[in-house]
Amino acid sequence: MTAQPRIREPAIAGQFYPAEPEELRATVTRLLDAAPLVADAAPPKALIAPHAGYPYSGPVAASVYAHIRPLAGKIRRVILLGPSHRVPFRGIATTTATAYRSPLGDIPVDHEALDAIADLPGVQLLDIAHGPEHSLEAHLPFLQVALGEFELVPLVVGDASSEQVASVLERLWGGPETLIVVSSDLSHFHDYATACRLDTATTRAIEQLDEHALGPEQACGCRPLAGLLRLARQRGLTITTLDQRNSGDTAGPRRRASACWNWPRMPSGGPRTMPPPAPLHWNRSPTRYPIPAPASSP
């Protein structure tokens, strides 16, 4: 008997990004087409990109995702890590979902990869962390438009150490078929000048692979980001910043700017290369679990 698919349904469609498929695809394509490209850039092994509403973060996210468009058909698996905003827990949450759904279609979850990390410290099955979480979902339309078909390894990161995250990434590192994406914004709710000052310092720390300089005040995705930086240092990789802006530069007021987004790109070569939380909402059940709607601002 074939197991029934378990679909993680969209939680922020129509809030952070358009819910209508044609409008969403057109929006993402327009953002990608407008993004500047770095000439002769090496294919990236890992990306760091934002997860706020597209009016705020879309242009900056496009700055990094535009660089993987030539890799469509080559990247077949995406390891996507983002911080938990809704459900407090320790460790790294996997899921029983067979697919993540966006308005652009379903993305199959790579359960062989999830099984491969199940024995690592901190890794646990926790569907409830995935249901309402926007830090992963916000990336899916960009990945779908840029790459086409691929398998997803979705990981929501709670109170996890950099060692735990690095161990997961090391085991899943793979080759050119595997891309790692860490979801993070930077500072929130400062005036424009303060946000730029704080985020510029955070950007420098990220470029220097300084995991110890990052905390929740610097980046909401500090825990998955610290694990990536730790492993990058061990592997002798470097990070290149492609874009850094905040909501005062995109769609928000400068008196209260949020998330000076900084999108480093980690080349794949060596040092010289470049309300209570809702349960996971399954499509198999007639019950429509209410998912708390996060604000679409960063």
Secondary structure, DSSP 8 states (H G I E B T S, - for coil): ------EE--SSBTTTB-SSHHHHHHHHHHHHHHS---TT---EEEEEE--S-HHHHHHHHHHHHGGGGGGBTTB-EEEEEEE-SS---BSEEE---SEEEETTEEEEB-HHHHHHHTTSTTEEE-GGGTTT-HHHHTTHHHHHHHH-S-EEEEEEE-B--HHHHHHHHHHH--STTEEEEEE-----SB-HHHHHHHHHHHHHHHHTT-GGG--TTT-TTHHHHHHHHHHHHHHT---EEEEEE-TTTTTS-GGGB---EEEEEEESS-TT----------TTSS---------S--
